[in-house]
């Protein structure tokens, strides 16, 4: 592995959920420990499964890994870190400020930015401790460039806040003043290539390679310049069973790598082959980087119970949506899980049935038009330009809130307005007029705000009033939120993959939405090998591993659909329509049985 050559003390692994960065991080830890190094593996991932990979209980205390002398692991629980951090910030204000303001501040301290800052607060000591005795500290999940930039800003956060600077993500920073020197040392460690390396992990797919290109640029801009790429899950060259799905997968992988962004192509790169089963246990981790070609999977490998998911067609969900009449349909999920395909397929199905449908997205217009590859009667397609929406929103806030601030305050507000929370607020305001159309026709939205953003928009207190002041005349946001909370008028479809991390992330998104009073209507499991009935031994074994995750989905919802892995990309109206042409099963959606 190229990224293991001359590896420095600190190594960060980052990438989309489900790309295998935890497996890569764990395998790296084993390799280094067996080379005689003292290694600490730290996970800051909310969906951490380091303990499951090593088959030991790992928590908030440093734990020795049995069977690997010199290796210890630590899982920083983001929820506990956020709760402790939030209480430190809010405790002095209880009994001083009105309860409504405390509630508003609590919600400001409940989003992704707070999680990032709180997690960074937890592992800062590891970046600055020169006496710990560890030769290497590996981090499963790196801080974002946004978080690092926030910690680099000059000035006093508490002074900025008390002077009226109450914008979206500065709340998480209100307790950081006393640790400025510690954070400066941690940021310096991150920017030193002699001490820190970044490993960007991706699958051989266009979406995950595009994601690491964005991450590469963002983290390079704040000093993390020593970067490597690991493309995980490549189909082995010796898999050639004649299965059409194998041939199609290989074509897509090669096309994705050939089309990878130039900024990623120029980095040192390692390829890791797809394994027949999940990487669990030290023995499996030891073989993950083994260059020896794997033996073909046994012909006696267990076949997945395809019948267990055959009665969950997307067509059944479309039938139920149609029966309830015009409504808003929001397709939500992490990047790379297929939510754009699901959104377009649902919109095409409803339009083909003669209903007026408006499909709107924040994805680039080219991606959507390429997916549809044509036009269809009754289907209107629009695009909200997120860059323009965010730029307009930032300009309004700087002209209003920023007008009375000094240079340090304006710098802090400018950085705050680069946060994901700000982007979601700005885009949601642009969505509001589209949402209103769902009273008279079906409106399908691809990419939607999180529950945290929606709660911020509806919160009482100064943040709420600030949002109202910044909105353009005639823009409405309370009524859309009320419609989102009504299952008769809004149907949220959570899209995921039948893999551990994507399912955990979808469950977290569901919890986030439920805090805002929004209950997802259904889950969509995309790209399932278990539903594809592959004949290839390796893919059959992968399919068998999906069943536990599909069963886990049923513990979160009683209504779901499964889309099989396809030999061809669902591009063009005929291919998209085919996803919803399956006849409805006798069993009612949401009443399906599932094997134990």
C-alpha positions as CSV (number, residue, x, y, z in Angstrom):
1,X,0.0,0.0,0.0
2,X,1.4,3.4,-1.1
3,X,-0.2,5.3,1.8
4,X,1.7,3.1,4.3
5,X,5.1,4.2,3.0
6,X,6.8,6.6,5.5
7,X,3.5,6.9,7.4
8,X,3.6,9.8,9.9
9,X,2.3,9.8,13.5
10,X,-1.3,10.9,12.7
11,X,-3.4,9.5,9.9
12,X,-7.0,10.5,9.1
13,X,-9.3,8.3,7.1
14,X,-12.3,10.0,5.5
15,X,-15.0,9.4,2.8
16,X,-18.7,8.8,2.3
17,X,-20.6,6.5,4.6
18,X,-20.4,2.9,3.4
19,X,-17.2,3.2,1.4
20,X,-15.2,1.0,3.9
21,X,-13.1,3.6,5.6
22,X,-13.4,1.8,9.0
23,X,-12.2,-1.4,7.5
24,X,-9.3,0.4,5.8
25,X,-8.4,2.2,9.1
26,X,-8.6,-1.1,11.1
27,X,-6.5,-3.0,8.6
28,X,-3.9,-0.2,8.7
29,X,-3.8,-0.3,12.5
30,X,-3.2,-4.1,12.4
31,X,-0.4,-3.8,9.8
32,X,1.4,-1.1,11.8
33,X,1.0,-2.9,15.2
34,X,2.4,-6.1,13.7
35,X,5.4,-4.1,12.5
36,X,6.2,-3.4,16.1
37,X,4.6,0.0,16.4
38,X,2.4,1.2,19.3
39,X,-0.9,2.2,17.7
40,X,-4.1,3.9,18.9
41,X,-7.1,3.7,16.6
42,X,-9.7,6.5,17.3
43,X,-13.2,6.6,15.8
44,X,-15.2,9.8,15.7
45,X,-17.7,8.4,13.3
46,X,-21.3,8.6,14.7
47,X,-21.9,5.1,13.0
48,X,-18.7,3.7,14.4
49,X,-18.4,-0.1,14.2
50,X,-14.7,-0.5,15.2
51,X,-15.7,-2.8,18.1
52,X,-17.7,-5.0,15.7
53,X,-14.8,-5.2,13.3
54,X,-12.4,-6.4,16.0
55,X,-15.1,-8.4,17.9
56,X,-14.4,-6.6,21.1
57,X,-16.3,-4.0,23.1
58,X,-14.8,-0.7,22.4
59,X,-16.2,2.5,24.0
60,X,-15.1,5.8,25.5
61,X,-12.1,4.3,27.2
62,X,-8.9,3.1,25.5
63,X,-9.2,-0.7,24.9
64,X,-6.5,-3.1,24.1
65,X,-7.3,-5.3,21.0
66,X,-6.9,-8.9,21.8
67,X,-4.6,-10.8,19.5
68,X,-2.8,-7.7,18.3
69,X,-0.1,-6.6,20.7
70,X,0.6,-2.9,20.5
71,X,-2.9,-2.0,19.3
72,X,-5.5,-0.1,21.3
73,X,-8.8,1.4,20.2
74,X,-11.1,4.2,21.3
75,X,-14.6,5.2,20.1
76,X,-15.6,8.7,20.9
77,X,-19.4,8.7,21.3
78,X,-20.5,11.9,19.4
79,X,-23.8,12.0,21.2
80,X,-22.1,12.0,24.6
81,X,-19.6,14.5,23.5
82,X,-22.3,16.8,22.1
83,X,-24.4,16.5,25.3
84,X,-21.5,17.3,27.5
85,X,-20.4,20.2,25.3
86,X,-23.9,21.6,25.0
87,X,-24.4,21.5,28.8
88,X,-21.1,23.4,29.4
89,X,-22.3,26.1,27.1
90,X,-25.9,26.3,28.4
91,X,-25.5,25.7,32.1
92,X,-24.5,29.4,32.9
93,X,-27.5,30.6,31.1
94,X,-30.2,28.5,32.7
95,X,-32.3,30.7,35.0
96,X,-31.0,33.8,33.3
97,X,-32.5,33.7,29.9
98,X,-36.2,32.9,29.1
99,X,-36.9,29.2,28.4
100,X,-37.8,30.0,24.8
101,X,-34.3,31.4,24.2
102,X,-32.8,28.3,25.9
103,X,-34.8,26.1,23.7
104,X,-33.7,28.0,20.6
105,X,-30.0,27.8,21.7
106,X,-30.4,24.1,22.5
107,X,-31.5,23.5,18.9
108,X,-28.6,25.6,17.5
109,X,-26.3,23.3,19.5
110,X,-27.9,20.1,18.1
111,X,-26.7,20.1,14.5
112,X,-23.8,18.7,12.6
113,X,-21.6,21.6,13.2
114,X,-21.9,21.1,17.0
115,X,-21.1,17.4,16.5
116,X,-18.0,18.3,14.6
117,X,-16.7,20.8,17.1
118,X,-17.5,18.6,20.1
119,X,-15.7,15.6,18.5
120,X,-12.8,17.8,17.6
121,X,-12.8,19.0,21.2
122,X,-12.5,15.3,22.3
123,X,-9.5,14.3,20.2
124,X,-7.6,17.6,20.3
125,X,-5.7,16.3,23.3
126,X,-4.5,13.4,21.2
127,X,-3.1,15.7,18.5
128,X,-1.2,17.8,21.1
129,X,0.0,15.2,23.5
130,X,3.6,14.3,22.9
131,X,3.9,12.1,26.0
132,X,1.2,9.4,25.2
133,X,3.7,6.9,24.0
134,X,1.8,6.0,20.8
135,X,3.9,5.9,17.6
136,X,0.8,6.3,15.5
137,X,-2.7,7.7,16.2
138,X,-5.2,6.8,13.4
139,X,-8.5,8.6,13.2
140,X,-11.5,7.0,11.5
141,X,-13.2,10.1,10.1
142,X,-11.5,13.5,9.8
143,X,-12.7,16.9,10.8
144,X,-14.1,19.0,7.9
145,X,-12.4,22.0,6.5
146,X,-15.2,24.1,7.8
147,X,-14.6,23.0,11.4
148,X,-10.9,23.7,11.1
149,X,-11.4,27.1,9.6
150,X,-13.8,28.0,12.5
151,X,-11.1,27.1,15.0
152,X,-8.6,29.3,13.1
153,X,-10.7,32.4,13.3
154,X,-9.4,35.3,15.4
155,X,-11.4,37.2,18.0
156,X,-13.6,36.4,20.9
157,X,-16.6,34.1,20.2
158,X,-18.4,35.0,23.4
159,X,-18.0,38.7,22.8
160,X,-19.4,38.3,19.3
161,X,-22.4,36.3,20.6
162,X,-23.2,38.8,23.4
163,X,-23.0,41.7,20.9
164,X,-25.9,40.2,18.9
165,X,-24.1,37.7,16.5
166,X,-26.5,34.9,16.8
167,X,-26.2,33.3,13.4
168,X,-26.6,29.6,12.8
169,X,-23.4,27.8,13.7
170,X,-21.6,30.2,16.1
171,X,-23.5,28.6,19.0
172,X,-21.3,25.6,19.0
173,X,-18.2,27.8,19.3
174,X,-19.4,29.8,22.3
175,X,-17.4,27.7,24.7
176,X,-14.1,27.6,22.9
177,X,-12.4,30.8,24.0
178,X,-10.5,29.2,26.9
179,X,-9.0,26.6,24.5
180,X,-7.7,28.8,21.7
181,X,-4.1,27.9,22.4
182,X,-4.8,24.2,22.4
183,X,-6.8,24.4,19.2
184,X,-4.0,26.4,17.5
185,X,-1.5,23.6,18.4
186,X,-3.9,21.0,17.1
187,X,-4.5,22.8,13.8
188,X,-0.8,23.2,13.4
189,X,-0.3,19.5,13.8
190,X,-2.9,18.9,11.1
191,X,-1.2,21.2,8.7
192,X,2.3,19.5,9.2
193,X,2.9,16.8,6.5
194,X,5.6,15.4,8.7
195,X,3.0,14.6,11.4
196,X,-0.3,14.2,9.6
197,X,-1.5,12.3,6.5
198,X,-5.0,12.2,5.0
199,X,-6.3,9.0,3.3
200,X,-9.4,9.6,1.1
201,X,-11.4,6.4,0.8
202,X,-13.9,5.9,-2.0
203,X,-15.7,3.2,-3.9
204,X,-15.1,2.8,-7.6
205,X,-18.2,4.9,-8.4
206,X,-18.6,8.4,-9.8
207,X,-20.4,9.8,-6.7
208,X,-17.9,8.7,-4.1
209,X,-14.9,9.8,-6.2
210,X,-16.5,13.2,-6.7
211,X,-17.1,13.4,-2.9
212,X,-13.4,12.8,-2.1
213,X,-12.5,15.4,-4.7
214,X,-14.5,18.0,-2.8
215,X,-13.0,16.8,0.5
216,X,-9.5,16.9,-0.9
217,X,-9.9,20.5,-2.0
218,X,-11.6,21.6,1.3
219,X,-8.9,20.0,3.5
220,X,-6.0,21.1,1.3
221,X,-7.2,24.7,1.7
222,X,-6.7,24.5,5.5
223,X,-3.3,22.8,5.3
224,X,-3.8,19.0,5.1
225,X,-1.6,18.6,2.0
226,X,-0.2,15.1,2.5
227,X,-3.1,13.2,0.8
228,X,-3.5,9.6,-0.6
229,X,-6.4,7.9,-2.2
230,X,-7.7,4.3,-1.5
231,X,-10.4,3.0,-3.9
232,X,-12.0,0.2,-2.0
233,X,-14.2,-2.7,-3.2
234,X,-12.9,-3.2,-6.8
235,X,-14.3,-6.3,-8.4
236,X,-11.4,-8.8,-8.5
237,X,-9.9,-9.5,-12.0
238,X,-10.4,-13.3,-11.5
239,X,-14.2,-13.0,-11.2
240,X,-15.5,-13.9,-14.6
241,X,-18.5,-16.1,-14.2
242,X,-20.4,-14.9,-17.2
243,X,-23.0,-13.2,-14.9
244,X,-24.3,-10.1,-16.7
245,X,-24.2,-8.2,-13.4
246,X,-20.5,-8.9,-13.0
247,X,-19.8,-7.6,-16.5
248,X,-21.9,-4.5,-16.0
249,X,-20.2,-3.8,-12.6
250,X,-16.8,-4.0,-14.1
251,X,-17.7,-1.6,-16.9
252,X,-19.1,0.9,-14.4
253,X,-16.0,0.7,-12.2
254,X,-13.6,1.2,-15.1
255,X,-15.6,4.2,-16.4
256,X,-15.8,5.8,-13.0
257,X,-12.0,5.5,-12.5
258,X,-11.3,6.8,-16.0
259,X,-13.6,9.8,-15.4
260,X,-12.3,10.6,-11.9
261,X,-11.6,14.3,-11.2
262,X,-8.1,15.4,-12.2
263,X,-7.4,16.6,-8.7
264,X,-7.9,13.0,-7.4
265,X,-6.2,11.3,-10.3
266,X,-2.9,13.1,-9.5
267,X,-2.7,11.7,-6.0
268,X,-0.9,8.5,-5.0
269,X,-3.5,5.7,-5.3
270,X,-4.1,2.2,-3.9
271,X,-6.8,-0.3,-5.0
272,X,-8.4,-2.7,-2.6
273,X,-10.4,-5.6,-4.0
274,X,-14.0,-6.5,-3.1
275,X,-14.3,-9.1,-0.4
276,X,-16.8,-11.9,-0.5
277,X,-18.0,-11.2,3.1
278,X,-17.8,-8.3,5.6
279,X,-14.4,-7.7,7.0
280,X,-14.7,-8.8,10.6
281,X,-12.0,-10.2,12.8
282,X,-8.2,-9.8,12.9
283,X,-7.6,-12.6,10.3
284,X,-9.9,-10.9,7.7
285,X,-8.2,-7.6,8.3
286,X,-4.8,-9.1,7.9
287,X,-5.7,-10.3,4.4
288,X,-7.4,-7.1,3.2
289,X,-4.2,-5.6,1.8
290,X,-2.7,-8.9,0.8
291,X,-1.6,-8.6,-2.9
292,X,-2.1,-12.4,-3.4
293,X,-5.0,-12.9,-5.8
294,X,-8.0,-14.2,-3.8
295,X,-9.3,-17.7,-4.6
296,X,-12.7,-17.8,-6.3
297,X,-15.6,-18.0,-3.9
298,X,-16.8,-21.5,-3.1
299,X,-19.7,-22.8,-5.2
300,X,-21.3,-23.9,-2.0
301,X,-21.5,-20.4,-0.6
302,X,-24.9,-19.6,0.9
303,X,-27.4,-18.1,-1.5
304,X,-29.4,-15.2,-0.3
305,X,-33.1,-15.7,0.3
306,X,-34.2,-13.6,-2.6
307,X,-37.9,-14.4,-1.9
308,X,-37.6,-12.5,1.4
309,X,-37.4,-9.2,-0.5
310,X,-39.2,-10.0,-3.7
311,X,-42.5,-8.7,-2.3
312,X,-41.3,-5.1,-1.7
313,X,-41.5,-3.5,-5.1
314,X,-41.2,0.3,-5.6
315,X,-44.4,0.0,-7.6
316,X,-46.4,-0.7,-4.5
317,X,-45.2,2.5,-2.8
318,X,-46.1,4.5,-5.9
319,X,-49.6,2.9,-5.8
320,X,-50.1,4.1,-2.3
321,X,-48.8,7.6,-3.0
322,X,-51.1,7.9,-6.0
323,X,-54.1,6.7,-3.9
324,X,-53.6,9.6,-1.4
325,X,-53.7,12.2,-4.1
326,X,-51.5,15.3,-4.7
327,X,-48.7,15.7,-2.1
328,X,-45.1,16.6,-1.5
329,X,-42.7,13.7,-1.9
330,X,-39.2,14.3,-0.4
331,X,-36.4,11.9,-1.3
332,X,-33.8,12.1,1.4
333,X,-30.6,10.3,2.3
334,X,-26.8,10.5,2.3
335,X,-24.9,11.1,-0.9
336,X,-24.4,8.1,-3.2
337,X,-27.3,6.0,-2.0
338,X,-29.5,6.6,-5.2
339,X,-32.0,9.2,-4.0
340,X,-31.8,11.1,-7.3
341,X,-32.7,7.9,-9.2
342,X,-35.6,7.2,-6.8
343,X,-36.9,10.7,-7.1
344,X,-36.9,10.7,-10.9
345,X,-38.4,7.2,-11.0
346,X,-41.3,8.1,-8.7
347,X,-41.9,11.3,-10.7
348,X,-41.9,9.5,-14.0
349,X,-44.2,6.8,-12.7
350,X,-46.8,9.3,-11.5
351,X,-46.6,11.4,-14.8
352,X,-47.0,8.2,-16.9
353,X,-50.2,7.6,-15.0
354,X,-51.5,11.0,-16.1
355,X,-50.8,13.1,-13.1
356,X,-49.3,16.5,-13.2
357,X,-45.9,16.3,-11.5
358,X,-43.2,18.9,-10.7
359,X,-39.7,17.4,-10.1
360,X,-37.3,19.8,-8.4
361,X,-33.7,19.3,-7.4
362,X,-30.6,21.0,-6.1
363,X,-28.3,18.6,-8.1
364,X,-26.7,20.1,-11.2
365,X,-29.1,20.4,-14.0
366,X,-26.9,18.2,-16.3
367,X,-27.1,15.3,-13.9
368,X,-30.9,15.3,-13.8
369,X,-31.4,15.9,-17.5
370,X,-29.0,13.1,-18.3
371,X,-30.9,10.7,-15.9
372,X,-34.3,11.5,-17.6
373,X,-32.8,11.7,-21.1
374,X,-36.0,12.9,-22.6
375,X,-39.3,14.7,-21.9
376,X,-42.6,13.4,-20.7
377,X,-46.1,14.8,-20.8
378,X,-47.3,16.0,-17.4
379,X,-43.8,16.2,-16.0
380,X,-42.2,19.5,-15.2
381,X,-38.5,19.6,-14.2
382,X,-36.9,22.5,-12.4
383,X,-33.6,23.1,-10.6
384,X,-32.8,25.3,-7.7
385,X,-29.2,26.6,-8.0
386,X,-27.9,26.1,-4.5
387,X,-24.8,28.2,-5.1
388,X,-27.0,31.2,-6.1
389,X,-29.4,30.6,-3.3
390,X,-26.6,30.5,-0.7
391,X,-24.8,33.6,-2.3
392,X,-28.0,35.6,-2.1
393,X,-28.7,34.6,1.5
394,X,-25.1,35.4,2.6
395,X,-25.3,38.8,0.9
396,X,-28.6,39.6,2.8
397,X,-27.2,38.6,6.1
398,X,-23.9,40.4,5.7
399,X,-25.7,43.6,4.6
400,X,-28.0,43.4,7.6
401,X,-26.4,41.6,10.6
402,X,-22.8,42.2,9.4
403,X,-23.2,46.0,9.0
404,X,-22.7,46.8,12.6
405,X,-19.8,44.4,13.3
406,X,-16.1,45.1,13.6
407,X,-13.5,43.3,11.3
408,X,-13.2,40.3,13.7
409,X,-17.0,40.0,14.0
410,X,-17.5,40.2,10.2
411,X,-14.8,37.5,9.7
412,X,-16.6,35.3,12.2
413,X,-19.9,35.8,10.6
414,X,-18.5,35.2,7.1
415,X,-17.1,31.9,8.2
416,X,-20.3,31.0,9.9
417,X,-22.2,31.6,6.7
418,X,-20.0,28.9,5.0
419,X,-21.5,26.2,7.2
420,X,-23.7,23.4,6.0
421,X,-26.5,24.7,8.2
422,X,-26.5,28.0,6.4
423,X,-26.6,26.3,3.0
424,X,-29.6,24.2,4.1
425,X,-31.5,27.3,5.4
426,X,-30.8,29.2,2.2
427,X,-31.8,26.3,-0.1
428,X,-34.9,25.6,1.9
429,X,-36.1,29.2,1.5
430,X,-35.9,28.6,-2.2
431,X,-37.8,25.4,-1.9
432,X,-40.7,27.0,-0.1
433,X,-42.6,28.3,-3.1
434,X,-42.2,24.9,-4.8
435,X,-43.6,23.1,-1.8
436,X,-46.7,25.3,-1.9
437,X,-47.5,23.7,-5.3
438,X,-48.1,20.3,-3.7
439,X,-51.6,21.4,-2.8
440,X,-52.7,20.9,-6.4
441,X,-50.2,18.5,-7.9
442,X,-47.5,16.0,-7.0
443,X,-44.2,17.7,-6.2
444,X,-41.1,15.5,-5.9
445,X,-38.0,17.0,-4.4
446,X,-34.6,15.4,-4.6
447,X,-32.3,16.5,-1.8
448,X,-34.0,18.1,1.2
449,X,-33.0,19.9,4.5
450,X,-32.5,18.0,7.7
451,X,-34.7,18.1,10.7
452,X,-32.2,20.3,12.5
453,X,-32.5,22.9,9.8
454,X,-36.3,22.7,9.9
455,X,-36.3,23.2,13.6
456,X,-34.0,26.2,13.3
457,X,-36.4,27.7,10.9
458,X,-39.3,27.2,13.3
459,X,-37.5,28.0,16.5
460,X,-38.6,30.8,18.8
461,X,-36.3,33.6,19.9
462,X,-33.7,35.8,18.2
463,X,-32.7,33.2,15.5
464,X,-36.3,32.9,14.3
465,X,-36.7,36.7,14.2
466,X,-33.4,37.0,12.3
467,X,-34.6,34.5,9.7
468,X,-37.8,36.5,9.3
469,X,-36.0,39.7,8.8
470,X,-33.7,38.2,6.2
471,X,-36.4,36.6,4.1
472,X,-37.6,38.3,1.0
473,X,-41.2,39.7,1.0
474,X,-43.8,37.0,0.4
475,X,-41.6,34.1,1.2
476,X,-43.2,31.6,3.6
477,X,-41.6,29.0,5.8
478,X,-43.9,28.2,8.7
479,X,-46.7,26.9,6.4
480,X,-44.3,24.6,4.5
481,X,-43.0,23.2,7.8
482,X,-46.5,22.5,9.0
483,X,-47.2,20.7,5.7
484,X,-44.0,18.6,6.1
485,X,-45.3,17.4,9.5
486,X,-48.6,16.2,8.0
487,X,-48.3,12.7,6.5
488,X,-51.4,13.4,4.4
489,X,-49.6,16.2,2.6
490,X,-45.9,15.1,2.7
491,X,-44.3,11.7,2.2
492,X,-40.7,11.5,3.1
493,X,-38.8,8.6,1.4
494,X,-35.5,7.7,3.1
495,X,-33.2,6.1,0.6
496,X,-30.3,3.9,1.8
497,X,-28.1,1.0,0.7
498,X,-28.3,-2.5,2.3
499,X,-25.0,-1.9,4.1
500,X,-24.2,-1.3,7.8
501,X,-23.1,2.4,7.7
502,X,-25.7,3.7,5.2
503,X,-28.5,2.0,7.3
504,X,-27.2,3.5,10.5
505,X,-26.9,7.0,8.8
506,X,-30.5,6.7,7.6
507,X,-31.7,5.8,11.1
508,X,-29.9,8.9,12.4
509,X,-31.6,11.0,9.7
510,X,-35.0,9.6,10.7
511,X,-34.3,10.6,14.4
512,X,-33.3,14.1,13.2
513,X,-36.5,14.5,11.3
514,X,-38.7,13.2,14.1
515,X,-37.3,15.9,16.4
516,X,-38.9,18.3,13.9
517,X,-42.2,16.4,14.0
518,X,-41.6,14.8,10.6
519,X,-42.1,11.0,10.4
520,X,-40.6,9.3,7.3
521,X,-43.3,7.7,5.3
522,X,-41.2,4.9,3.8
523,X,-37.7,3.6,3.3
524,X,-36.2,2.7,0.0
525,X,-33.3,0.1,-0.1
526,X,-31.4,0.7,-3.3
527,X,-28.9,-1.4,-5.3
528,X,-29.6,-4.7,-3.5
529,X,-27.7,-7.8,-4.6
530,X,-30.1,-9.9,-2.6
531,X,-33.0,-8.8,-4.9
532,X,-30.9,-9.2,-8.1
533,X,-30.6,-13.0,-8.0
534,X,-27.0,-12.9,-9.2
535,X,-25.4,-16.3,-10.2
536,X,-21.9,-15.3,-9.4
537,X,-20.6,-17.0,-6.2
538,X,-18.8,-13.9,-4.8
539,X,-21.9,-11.7,-5.4
540,X,-24.2,-14.3,-3.9
541,X,-22.1,-14.2,-0.7
542,X,-22.3,-10.4,-0.7
543,X,-26.0,-10.7,-1.2
544,X,-26.4,-13.0,1.8
545,X,-24.7,-10.4,4.0
546,X,-27.3,-7.8,3.0
547,X,-30.2,-9.7,4.6
548,X,-29.3,-8.6,8.2
549,X,-29.3,-5.0,7.1
550,X,-32.6,-5.3,5.2
551,X,-34.1,-6.8,8.3
552,X,-32.7,-3.9,10.4
553,X,-34.6,-1.5,8.1
554,X,-37.8,-3.2,9.1
555,X,-37.2,-2.4,12.7
556,X,-37.3,1.3,11.7
557,X,-40.3,1.3,9.4
558,X,-43.3,-0.9,8.4
559,X,-43.3,0.4,4.8
560,X,-40.3,-0.1,2.5
561,X,-39.3,-1.1,-1.0
562,X,-36.2,-2.8,-2.4
563,X,-34.6,-1.9,-5.7
564,X,-32.4,-4.7,-7.1
565,X,-28.9,-4.1,-8.4
566,X,-29.2,-3.5,-12.1
567,X,-27.0,-4.6,-15.1
568,X,-27.5,-1.1,-16.7
569,X,-27.8,2.3,-15.2
570,X,-31.5,3.4,-15.0
571,X,-31.0,6.3,-17.5
572,X,-33.9,7.4,-19.8
573,X,-37.6,7.3,-19.3
574,X,-38.1,3.6,-20.3
575,X,-35.5,2.4,-17.9
576,X,-36.8,4.6,-15.1
577,X,-40.3,3.5,-15.7
578,X,-39.2,-0.1,-15.5
579,X,-38.3,0.4,-11.9
580,X,-42.0,0.9,-11.1
581,X,-43.7,-1.4,-13.5
582,X,-43.6,-4.4,-11.2
583,X,-47.2,-5.5,-10.5
584,X,-48.4,-5.0,-7.0
585,X,-48.1,-8.0,-4.7
586,X,-51.0,-9.5,-2.8
587,X,-49.6,-8.4,0.5
588,X,-50.2,-4.8,1.5
589,X,-47.2,-2.5,1.7
590,X,-46.0,-2.4,5.3
591,X,-47.4,-5.8,6.1
592,X,-44.6,-8.0,4.7
593,X,-43.0,-10.8,6.6
594,X,-39.3,-11.1,7.0
595,X,-37.2,-14.2,8.0
596,X,-35.4,-14.2,11.3
